[in-house]
């Protein structure tokens, strides 16, 4: 099972990805969390910690630094360069851009390539994408089973969501998530764009806001707060198995 | 005034860039607004209307016999600003890389190539010596690393009081400083109180240059897709950006007058 999370920057992709990963792991699934953002911070919402997330090595940089002679397979890379997150989630960062001459970012280990080649028969792979629609537009069959599009009730985020839904619908099942919904009006703004599609609503939640403020995992702060609970419920549905409370 | 606005997605880059451009134009500057984001953003905050599906800059480039992109014959940075930009409110010229769609960036490859070549000539063009330039970069460090605002002398790094936003701010500031030639100015956005500012400063590990208040009026403008300066011209955020622009000018960010 491969789940990809897409949307505008700031829409809540990383929070959703990290919380789904933790929830699925708690339910007993082997989970690989792939951070495919060149500005990686999935570690923060997984509960790895603010400073540690900033230090995590990425597959791309490890290969550049010659830390492995010839790691021939994507699985080998995951094994060598991943890190352990709470609840047994394995976290792998594809690539990070952290200097002013980064060279080609797509040669060798592009996020879509890693995503395509990852083993996913026995585990759940959840992938947090870079902001926007770039990676989604390069996706082909086999990259993902489900694309979770995270939408917010702002004009810009909805425009991005509309494009992401249109593109992703060609290659995977699309689940649209209405995040930070504060009112019926907010919800209607999103429904107008999504049309008949099923919409999963994540209410505005001070627990999620507090978690982001301090750089901790929302699921560690309060798994029963309305926003976190809604994401856990989505994880449950995506896995097709009940998640224990 | 040569400004690039960078930071995490959702931090408020486009609102700050668009409003800054409008304010400078109203102060009498000729303003070139630069939008290199493949996603919509700046034009809404600027109030310049819907993004064209076929960006004018597509006409500025062609492929040579080897299939490599080049500027079309006769296209200079001066003629490009005249012909391949659109006009926004307050007389702003808007140069855009174009927006990605269902076919990715394939349909706008001409514009992407023209944009990159032109921005590297903007800094030296004497015609624009007294213009203000305001660039809105996409979320994160990618374009920064590939030098998508070489003309910029001031990088406004927008950060809101949160860990992810602060992590991004630290990373983008590091890249700007590696390259050199420009100042990094952290702008704390959507702060509710002094403690929010202190929180941002703790997370980034250095002082902020300016802070802008959380503002329901701007949030509403964002929901509606209207330029905040048109929707809530009297709001605290717009006033804050105006003060920030004045502070930048007095610091010598005013390269032209």
Interface residues (C-beta under 8 A of the other chain):
Chain A: X8 X9 X10 X11 X14 X37 X38 X39 X41 X44 X45 X50 X53 X54 X97 X98 X99 X100 X101 X102 X105 X130 X131 X132 X133 X134 X137 X138 X152 X153 X154 X155 X156 X157 X159 X160 X163 X166 X167 X186 X189 X212 X213 X214 X215 X216
Chain B: X8 X9 X10 X11 X14 X38 X39 X40 X41 X44 X100 X101 X102 X103 X104 X105 X138 X139 X140 X141 X142 X144 X145 X146 X147 X161 X162 X163 X164 X167 X168 X170 X171 X174 X175 X178 X179 X199 X203 X222 X223 X224 X225
